[in-house]
């Protein structure tokens, strides 16, 4: 890899932080308050904090144990479980990032609408109007132009944007710590007020489970340094960037959600419009707080869009080199960017934006689709480290890290429930067709071992209830 495309520790860390701190953090106070009281909030963050640290340590450990594997989330799954599972990891991750990119654009233009829309003249609405579609499309191709000029240049721009968007978050934490009231935080400790006639179950376990997909969404991007590992100036920087980025981001997430529930009662925050952080800050300092956070949201999601575009471009390129994606994704342009893969991702984003405009979907729907697709890739990361540490007799610490990361990922899959698992099944099916096509073009045929055949049969069986669920959702 030439010096031209190498990324240093600071830029790698910024990519990890930027991809995690997107739009989710600005809605986190309301999202968490809507499903959990203070007790469940703390327990949910404890589980997430431990689990996500072990997941981050898994990426760090694998970068040391398998330094020859570029691409992280795809190559680890392929090396551990074969071509088909590697493809499923790549396809799931690519869909997660691509749909996440669409969600970022939608929520950014919804925030712009907060400045220019009036009740009588809605221009951008929830980011799904025609005007929003045009604006979003312009951004899509500007980002394409920036990324096609080179990975290092795009990462440098992202480093600056990350610094800009983190400052208001630190300001919010400082102000919230000053205004924090213990009695407000403790006023709905058990979350009893969450109970409704339709949803009477507000047990601690139910509340904690309901926080899991939310917390997973805001940590999506943890794998950023591993995905771009071949562009790192030093392999050691991959692990360092992951751990530094995760630790800093976790601290900010916990501080923002916990401190917010000490400023206003949980029910008041749960009833807020998003970005709810703007409403909480406005309560503390006045209307300028809402303007600051909304402006920060726009910068934040565009920065995260840039980070995720880098990831979504890299994964199909890595897969194509191993026959999992079409050959057209392999060549690099003069700036060492896989332009075919970038074009594929960009056109997919453009098509999804068209569907958002035509069907009127909003950010929350896109968030759930994106999060459901990352469940299996994260599970495979922990499982691969566990398998590697057992078969190669690696140090005991690697077995502990792998086991803990696998347990956390399995817990997230359980907490997600059948609805989102079936949704992911539905989205994996077209990927299988792409895999068949790519394998035949690369090798002339498709050959599967016994385990891979069993996985395909299971996928087809699960497709029946998945299709039934999808049809039922259209009739509601």
N, C-alpha and C positions, 0 to 999 in steps of 0.2 A: 504494500500500500504506500503510495507516494506521500511525501510531506504535504503536498497540496491539499489532501483530503483528511488529514489527521486532526483529531479533536482532543484538547487538553482536559485536565481534571475539572477545571472551573466550568467549562462549557458542557461537559458531560453531566456534571451535577445539576447545572441549570436545566438541561434537557429533562432529567428525571423529575425535578421539582416542578418545572413548567407543565409537563404532561400530566402530573397528578393534580396540580392546582389549576384547574380550568374553570368551569362554571359551577361545579358542584359545591365548592366551598362557600360561595355567596348565598346559596340556598340551604346550607347545612343546618343553621339554627332552626328553621321552620321544619325541614324534613325530619330531623331528629325529634323535635318537640311534638310533632304530629303522631308519633308512634311510641314514645317512651317518656316515663317520668324520670326524675333525677337519679334514682337508684339504678334503674335499667340503663340509663345513659352512661353512668360510670362503669357498670359491668360490661356493657357493650363495647366501650372503648378499651377496657382492660383486655377482653378477648381479642379484639381487633388489633390492638397494639402489639400483644405478644405474637399473634399469628402473622401479622404483616412484617414484623421484624424478622421472624424465622423465614418467611418467604423471601425477604430481601437478602438474608444471610445465605439462602439457597442459591440465589443468582451469584452472590459473591463467591461461594464455595465452588460452584461449577466453573466459574471463570478461572479458578486456580487448578481444579482437577482436570478440566478439559479445555485448556487454553487454545487448542487447535480448532475448536468448534466455533465458527462465526455465526451470528444470527440469533443466538440465545434461544428464545422460546420455541422456535421451529427445530433447530438442529439438535437441541437437547432431547426433545420428544422423539425425533427420528432415530437418534443414536440409541436411545433406550428401548423403544417399542416398535421400531420398524417404519417403513415408508408411509403406510396408511395412517397410523397414529400421528406421525410427524406432519402429514398433510392436514389432518383434522385440527391439530394445534395451530398450524399456520393459517388455515382457512378461518377458524374461529377467531383467531387474533386479528386477522386482516378485516373481517367483518366488524369486530368490536371497534377497531380504530376508525374504519371508514364511516360507520354509522355514528360513532362519537364525533367525528369531524362535522358531519351534517348537523348534529345536535348543537355543536358549538356555534355554527353560523346562525342557526335559528334563534338561539338564546341571545346572541350578540345583537341581532337586529330587533329582537323584542326589547332589549335594553335601550337601543336607539329610539325606538318608538315611545319609550317613557319620556323622552325629551321633546319629541315633535308631534306626537299624536294628541288629538283632542277628541272628546266624545262625539263631535259632529264631523270630524275629519280623521279617520283612522288610515294612516299611511303604511305603517309596518306591523301593527297589531301584535300578534304572538310570533312574529317572524315567519308567517306563512302566507302573506299577501303577495300580489304580483310585484309590487314595488320592492318588497323584501327579497323576492326571488331574483330580481334583476341585480340588486345590490350584492346579494350573496354570490351570484354567478361571477360578478366582477372580481370579488375577493378570491374566489376559487382559482381563477386564471392568473391573478397577480401572484398568489402563492406558488402556483405551478412555475411561473417565470422565475421566481426567486430560487426555488429548490433546484430547478434544472441548471442553474448557474454553479451549483456545487454544494455538497453536504456541509463542508467546513464553513462556507459563507453563511448558509442558512442557520447553522448552529451559533455563529457569532451574533447574528441579529437576535436570535432567541435569548442569548445571555443578557443582552441589554433589556429586552422586554420583560424578562423574569425579574430583574432588579426593580423595574418600574412598578410591577404589579404586586410585589411582596411588601413594599413600603406601606401602603394603606392597610394591609392586613396587620402589620406590626402596630400601626397607629390604633386600629380597632382594639387589639388585645390590650394595649396600654390603657386606653380609655375605659374599657370594660372592667379591667382590674381595679381601677380607681373607683368606679361607680358600683361595683359588685356588693350585693347585700345577701348575707347568709340566710336570713329568714325568707327571702324571696326564693332562693334556690331550694330550700327545704319545704316550701309550701305545698308541693305536690310530689313528695318523695317517692311514694309508691305508684304514682300514675293512675290512681283510682278514678280520676275525672275523665280518663280516656274511654271508660265504659259507655256504650250506647246500646239501645235495644237490639240493633242489628249485629253489633259486635260486643257481646258482654264479657268475652274472655280477655281480661287485662292482667293475666298472671305475669310474674316476672319473666319466665321463660319465653312467653309469647312476645312480650315487649322487646326482649333482647334479640330474638330471632328477627323481628321486624326491622331492627337496625342494621342487619348484616348486609343486605344488598346495597343499602345506602352507603355504608362505610366501604364496601368493596368498590363501588363506582368511583368514590373520590380517591381511591388509591390505584386505580387503573393507570398504568404508566410507570409503575415501579420497575418494570423490565427494560426501560428505555436504554440504559447504558449497555445492557447485554445485547439488545437488538442491534445496536450500532457498534458492537465490540471491535469489528475489523477496522473501524475508523479511529479507534482510540490511539492516542500517542503511546500509551503504555497499557499493557494488559492489567497491571495492578490497579490502574485508575478505574477500571470497570467495577470492581468490587467496592472500592472506596467511594465512588460517585453514588452507587446504589445505597450504601449504608448511610452516608451523609444526607443524601436527599430524602430518604425515608424518615430518618430521625427528625430532621427539621420540619418536614411536612406533618408528621404525626403530632409533634408538639403544638403546631399551629392549629390543627384540627381540634384537638382536645381542648385547648385554651378557648377557642372561639365558641364552641358549643356549650361547654360548661359555664363559662363566664356569662354568656347570653342569658342562660336560665337563672342567673343571679341578678339580672337587670330588670327583666319583665317576667311575669308568671308564665309558666309553660303554655297554658291555654291561649294566652295573648299572642305568643310567638307562633303557635301552631296555626292561628287564624290569619297571620300576615301573608300578604302577597310576596312573591319572590322577585328579586333577590332580598330575602328577609334580613340579611346582614345590614342592608341599607336602612331598613325600618328600625332596627335596634340602635344603630349609630345615630340616626335622626332623633330618636328618643333621648339620647344622651347629649347631643351637641346642637341639634336643630337641623333645618332643611339642607344645609350644605353637606351634611353627612351622607344624605341620600344621593346627592349629585356626585360626591367623591366615589362612593362604592359602585354606583352604576357606571361611572366612567372607567373605574378600575376593572369592572367586569368585562367591558368591551375589549380593553387591552389584554386582559387575561385570556379570554377565550381565543382571540386571534393568535396569541403567542402559543397556546396549547395546540391550536389547529396546526401551526407550523411544526411543532414537535411531532404530533401524531402523523402528519404527512410523511415525515422522514421515516417513521416506523412502518407505516402502511406501504411505503415504496420498497423498503429493504426486504421485508419478509417474502413477497412473491418472487423477488429476484433471487433470494437464497433458495427458495423452493424450486425455481426453474432450473437452477444448476444441478439439481438432483432428480429432475424429471417429474416433479409434482405440479409444476405450472408450465404454461406454454413456453416454447423456446424464445419467443419474441421478448420475454422479460429478462433475458440474460445479458445482451449487449450493453456496454456503458458508453456514454457520450464522452466528449473531450474533457469534461469536468468530472468524469468518473461517477456519473449518476446513471442508474438504470432507467433510461427515459421511457422505455416501453412499459415498465411496471408503474412508473409515475403517471403515465398517460392513462393506463387502465384504472388506477385509483381515482384520478381526477375526473374521468368520465363517469365513473360509478357515483362519485359524490354529486356530480352535476345531475345525473338521472334521479338520484334520491331527492335532491332539492326540488326537482320538477314534481315528483310524487307528493312531497310535503305541501307544495302550493296547490296542486290539484285536489288533494284529499283533505287538506286542512289539518294535518297532524301537528302536534306541538312537541315541545322539548321533552316532557315527561315520558311520552311514548317512545321516543328515540332512546332515552336513557335506559329504559328497561330492556330494549332489544340489544343495545350495546353491552350491557352488563351480563346478560344471560349468555353471551357468546364467549366471555372470558373465563367462565367457570372451569371448563375442561382443560384449556391450556395451563391454567395455574395449578390444577390438580396434577397434571403430568409433570410439572417442574419438580414438585416435592417428591413425587413417586420416583422420578429418575434419579434424584440425588440419593434417595433411600436405597434404591436398587444398586446404584454404583458403589455406595459405601459398604454394602453387604457383600457384593460379588468381588470387589477389589480389596477387601479387608482394609479399608481406609480408616483414618483415626476415628475414635468413638464420637468425637464432637460432630463429625459429618453425619453419622447415623442419627444422632439426636436432632440435628437441624432438619434432616430429611424427614424423619418421623413426625416432628412437630409441624412442619410445613404441610405435609400430606394430611395430617389430622385436621389442621385449620381449613385447608381447601375442601376436604370432605364435609366438614361442618357447614361451610358456606353452601355447598351443593344441596345439603339437607335443608338448610334454612331457606333457600330460594323457593323450595316447593315444586310440585309437579307442573304448575302452570308454566314456569320459565324453563324448566327442563324440556318440556314438550315443544316450546317455542324454539329452543336451540336445535332440537331434532329436525324441525321443519326447515331451518336455515342451513343445516349441514347437508341435506339431501342434494340440492343443486351443486354443492361442492364436490360430491362424489362423481357426478357426471364430468365436471372439469378435470378431476383427477384421472378418470378413465381416458379422456381425450388426450391429456398431456402424456400419460404413460405410453399410449399407443404411438404418439408422434415421436417420442424419444426412443422407445425400445421396441416398438412394433406389436407389443401385446401387454396384458396385465396379468401378473401372477401374484396370488395371495397365499400366505401361509394359513395354517389352521386357525390361529387366533384372529387374524384379520378377517377371515371368512365369517367367524362367529360374531365379530363386531358388526359387519355389514348386515348379517341376518337380524341381529338385535336392533339395528337402526331401522330396518324395514318393518319390524314388528311394532316398534314404538311410533313409526310414521302413521299408523292407523289412528290411534287416539290423538296424535298431534294434528292430523288433518281434521278430525272431528271437532277438536277444540277450536281450530281456526275457523271452520265453517260456522260453528255456534257463535263465535265472536262477531261475525259479519251480520248475524241475524238479530243481535241485541240492539 
